[in-house]
Each structure stands twice: as structure tokens, then as C-alpha cells.
Amino acid sequence: MTTESKQDTRPGAFVLLGAAGAAFVAGLVMALVAWVFADLTAVRSVAVSTLLVVAVIGFGVYVLNTVASIMPSMTVLVALVTYSVQLVVLAAVVLGLARNGMMDDTFDRRWFGGGVAVATLAWMVAQIIAAMRARIPVYDLPEAGAR
């Protein structure tokens, strides 16, 4: 009798790439909207905010998947810590940009914030959909004929 699963119960790479792709597509659509209805500062703001969201959340998901593969019992704790760190990092970057005057000169605050919100929402929706589609068994069924 073995306790090893025959299925990949961690669809981490699929979730990470799918969610990142969804965030990039949402950022691209918003950048096109910014290009049509605003100026290049708005496009730059959306592009940078989308890259920031994908980098911060993507690194967090990567860390969480790595911990889940090494020590599954620590997954919930690491998820809570990772989420908190992601919020702090995003806030620190935005605060740093505001204090350096880049939010006034280089970026448009409204489009930057909108880019963060849209990319994060797209990431979350894609991650939820991928998690719902992942076939993660609660337990492994015995093989046919095995007792």
C-alpha cells in the first residue's frame, strides 16, 4: 500500500500562468482605453501598475506553491503571511512613488489606482476559476482489484 498520489494535486503553474495572463490582458485592455480616452501618462500608469500587480502577486503565489509542495501543513499560515506582505509591498511602492513626486509628474494617480484594481480583480477571478476547475481529490481511491 502506498500513500503517494498518482495525480498532480498542485496545479500551481497552471494557476500562476493563467492568472498572470488574465491580469496582463485586463491591463492591456485598460491601457487601450487609457490611450483612447486619456494621454500617454495614463497608458504608462496602467502599464506600470499592471506589471507591479503581476510581480507582487505572482511572487506570492510562487512562494505559496513552493511551500505547499514542501510542507503542506504550513500552507494556510504562509498564505496569510504572504497576503499581508503583498499588501504591505504594494502600499510601500505606491507610497514611495507618491513621496518621490512620480505620482504627480510621471503617473496619473487615478489611472494607476484603476490599473491596480483591474489587474488584481482579473487575477483573483482567474485564480478562482482555475481553482474550481482543478481536479484535486480529497483522497486517492484504491486501484481496481486492490484490497
C-alpha positions as CSV (number, residue, x, y, z in Angstrom):
1,M,0.0,0.0,0.0
2,T,1.3,3.4,-0.9
3,T,0.4,6.9,0.2
4,E,1.7,8.6,-2.9
5,S,-0.8,10.2,-5.1
6,K,-0.8,9.4,-8.8
7,Q,-2.2,12.8,-9.8
8,D,-0.6,16.2,-9.6
9,T,-2.6,17.7,-6.8
10,R,-0.8,21.1,-7.1
11,P,-1.9,22.9,-10.3
12,G,0.3,25.8,-9.2
13,A,2.0,26.6,-12.5
14,F,-1.3,26.4,-14.4
15,V,-3.0,28.8,-11.9
16,L,0.0,31.2,-11.8
17,L,0.3,31.4,-15.6
18,G,-3.4,31.7,-16.1
19,A,-3.9,34.4,-13.5
20,A,-0.9,36.3,-14.7
21,G,-2.2,36.1,-18.3
22,A,-5.6,37.3,-17.2
23,A,-4.1,40.3,-15.4
24,F,-1.9,41.2,-18.4
25,V,-4.9,41.0,-20.7
26,A,-7.0,43.2,-18.4
27,G,-4.1,45.6,-18.1
28,L,-3.7,45.7,-21.9
29,V,-7.4,46.4,-22.4
30,M,-7.3,49.2,-19.8
31,A,-4.2,50.6,-21.4
32,L,-6.0,50.7,-24.7
33,V,-8.9,52.5,-23.0
34,A,-6.5,55.0,-21.5
35,W,-4.8,55.6,-24.9
36,V,-8.2,56.3,-26.5
37,F,-9.7,58.5,-23.7
38,A,-6.6,60.0,-22.0
39,D,-3.0,60.5,-22.7
40,L,0.3,58.6,-22.6
41,T,0.7,59.3,-18.9
42,A,-2.4,57.3,-18.3
43,V,-1.2,54.5,-20.5
44,R,2.1,54.5,-18.7
45,S,0.3,54.4,-15.3
46,V,-1.8,51.4,-16.3
47,A,1.2,49.5,-17.7
48,V,3.3,50.1,-14.6
49,S,0.5,49.3,-12.2
50,T,-0.3,46.1,-14.1
51,L,3.3,45.0,-14.0
52,L,3.5,45.8,-10.3
53,V,0.5,43.7,-9.5
54,V,1.7,40.7,-11.6
55,A,5.1,40.9,-10.0
56,V,3.9,41.2,-6.4
57,I,1.0,38.7,-6.5
58,G,2.9,36.3,-8.8
59,F,5.8,36.1,-6.4
60,G,3.4,35.5,-3.6
61,V,1.7,32.7,-5.4
62,Y,5.1,31.2,-6.4
63,V,6.2,31.2,-2.7
64,L,2.9,29.7,-1.6
65,N,3.1,26.9,-4.2
66,T,6.7,26.1,-3.2
67,V,5.7,25.9,0.5
68,A,2.7,23.8,-0.3
69,S,4.9,21.3,-2.2
70,I,7.5,21.1,0.6
71,M,5.3,21.3,3.7
72,P,1.5,21.2,3.1
73,S,0.7,21.7,6.7
74,M,2.1,25.3,6.6
75,T,0.1,26.4,3.6
76,V,-2.6,28.3,5.4
77,L,-0.1,30.1,7.6
78,V,2.1,31.0,4.7
79,A,-1.0,32.1,2.7
80,L,-2.0,34.6,5.4
81,V,1.6,35.9,5.8
82,T,2.0,36.2,2.0
83,Y,-1.2,38.1,1.6
84,S,-0.2,40.5,4.3
85,V,3.3,41.0,2.8
86,Q,1.7,41.6,-0.6
87,L,-0.5,44.4,0.8
88,V,2.5,46.0,2.6
89,V,4.7,45.8,-0.5
90,L,2.1,47.3,-2.8
91,A,1.4,50.1,-0.3
92,A,5.1,50.7,0.2
93,V,5.7,51.0,-3.6
94,V,2.7,53.4,-4.1
95,L,3.8,55.4,-1.1
96,G,7.4,55.6,-2.4
97,L,6.1,56.7,-5.8
98,A,4.0,59.4,-4.2
99,R,6.8,60.7,-1.9
100,N,9.2,60.9,-4.9
101,G,6.7,63.0,-6.8
102,M,6.3,60.4,-9.5
103,M,2.6,60.3,-8.9
104,D,2.4,63.9,-9.8
105,D,4.8,64.0,-12.7
106,T,5.2,60.6,-14.3
107,F,2.0,58.8,-13.4
108,D,-1.7,59.6,-13.2
109,R,-3.0,58.6,-9.8
110,R,-6.4,57.7,-11.0
111,W,-5.3,55.5,-13.8
112,F,-2.6,53.9,-11.7
113,G,-5.1,53.0,-9.0
114,G,-7.5,51.8,-11.6
115,G,-4.8,49.6,-13.1
116,V,-4.0,48.1,-9.7
117,A,-7.7,47.4,-9.1
118,V,-8.4,46.0,-12.5
119,A,-5.3,43.8,-12.7
120,T,-5.9,42.5,-9.1
121,L,-9.6,41.7,-9.9
122,A,-8.7,39.9,-13.1
123,W,-6.0,37.9,-11.2
124,M,-8.5,36.9,-8.5
125,V,-11.2,35.9,-10.9
126,A,-8.8,33.8,-13.0
127,Q,-7.3,32.2,-9.9
128,I,-10.8,31.3,-8.6
129,I,-11.8,29.8,-11.9
130,A,-8.6,27.8,-12.2
131,A,-9.0,26.5,-8.6
132,M,-12.6,25.5,-9.3
133,R,-11.5,23.7,-12.5
134,A,-8.6,21.9,-10.8
135,R,-9.4,18.3,-10.1
136,I,-7.9,18.0,-6.6
137,P,-9.1,14.8,-4.9
138,V,-9.7,14.7,-1.2
139,Y,-8.3,11.2,-1.1
140,D,-7.0,8.6,-3.6
141,L,-9.3,5.7,-4.5
142,P,-7.7,2.3,-4.3
143,E,-6.7,0.7,-7.6
144,A,-9.1,-1.7,-9.2
145,G,-8.7,-5.2,-7.7
146,A,-6.6,-4.0,-4.7
147,R,-7.8,-4.7,-1.2
